[in-house]
Amino acid sequence: MKELQEKKSLLESQLQSCETRMQEIIDELDKRKDLLRNTDLLRRKIEDNLNYRKTKAEVDELEREIEVLEENMLKIGVSDTIQTEHQKLSQDRQRLLSEVFSYVRHTSMLAVCNLANNHD
């Protein structure tokens, strides 16, 4: 009987050791999961930061190009040239529209006259 009690005590002790070890493993696993989540979050933040820096550099470069182009436009007077060209084209457009309307009106009058002459 004593032998069975010793064996039982030994098995309970082993069981307790196994449960303690299992809890240690579970705790370690939880720590590693947290570390992995934090690592993924940090990786995403780093990627976002790198993308932001890249995009910001591209925007800065484009802004510099725009400034240079605007300065060049002012230097060569492109703005005035474009405005003058626009006015000229608008006047040409008005003249051509006027000519087309005159032609259509003249053609319509001739057609009416021809119809009137044909009916007489």
Secondary structure by P-SEA (a helix, b strand, c coil): caaaaaaaaaaaaaaaaaaaaaaaaaaaaaaaaaaaaaaaaaaaaaaaaaaaaaaaaaaaaaaaaaaaaaaaaaaaaaaaaaaaaaaaaaaaaaaaaaaaaaaaaaaaaaaaaaaaaaac
